[in-house]
Amino acid sequence: RSALTEDGRPLYFLEDRMGRLRCYLQLSDAIAAEKFVNRVVEVSGQALGYRSGLRADLVWATSIRPPE
């Protein structure tokens, strides 16, 4: 979980396997994200674009799950 927020919602971030930031996630209310923290996951959602304040892309996540 990130310390940052967007529109009053907490943001989460995705890292690649090397620990580099890939993007920030803004989650729908239906997602219980805490169980996925520090885990390998697949994310589905809509790219909202680059946010200069975050210095990264922002994605509206509609689904998070373990990889198949």
C-alpha positions in Angstrom: 0.0 0.0 0.0 1.2 3.4 -0.9 1.1 6.5 1.4 -0.4 8.4 -1.6 -4.0 9.1 -2.5 -5.9 10.1 -5.6 -9.4 11.7 -5.3 -9.4 10.7 -1.6 -8.8 7.0 -2.3 -5.7 5.2 -1.1 -3.3 4.0 -3.9 -1.4 0.7 -4.1 1.6 0.2 -6.3 2.8 -2.6 -8.5 6.5 -3.5 -8.7 8.2 -5.7 -11.2 10.4 -8.6 -10.1 13.4 -6.3 -9.7 11.5 -4.1 -7.2 10.9 -1.2 -9.7 7.7 0.7 -9.7 5.4 -0.3 -12.6 2.3 1.7 -11.8 -0.1 2.8 -9.1 -3.5 1.2 -8.7 -6.7 2.9 -7.6 -9.1 0.1 -6.5 -12.8 -0.3 -6.9 -14.6 -0.7 -3.5 -15.3 -4.4 -4.3 -11.6 -5.3 -4.0 -10.1 -6.4 -0.7 -6.5 -5.6 -1.6 -4.8 -6.2 1.7 -4.6 -9.9 1.2 -2.7 -9.3 -2.1 0.0 -7.1 -0.6 3.5 -8.5 -1.2 2.2 -11.2 -3.5 2.5 -11.9 -7.2 -0.8 -10.9 -8.8 -2.7 -10.4 -12.1 -4.5 -7.1 -12.4 -7.4 -6.2 -14.7 -8.6 -2.7 -15.2 -8.5 0.5 -17.1 -5.4 2.6 -17.6 -6.1 6.2 -16.5 -2.8 7.5 -17.9 0.4 9.1 -16.6 0.1 11.2 -13.5 2.9 13.8 -13.2 2.2 14.2 -9.4 2.9 10.4 -9.0 5.5 10.3 -11.7 3.9 7.0 -12.9 0.9 5.6 -14.7 -2.4 5.2 -12.8 -4.6 2.2 -13.3 -8.3 1.8 -12.1 -8.2 -1.9 -11.0 -11.4 -3.8 -11.3 -10.0 -7.3 -10.5 -6.9 -8.6 -8.7 -6.1 -12.3 -8.4 -3.3 -14.7 -8.0 -1.7 -15.9 -11.3 -3.0 -19.0 -12.9 
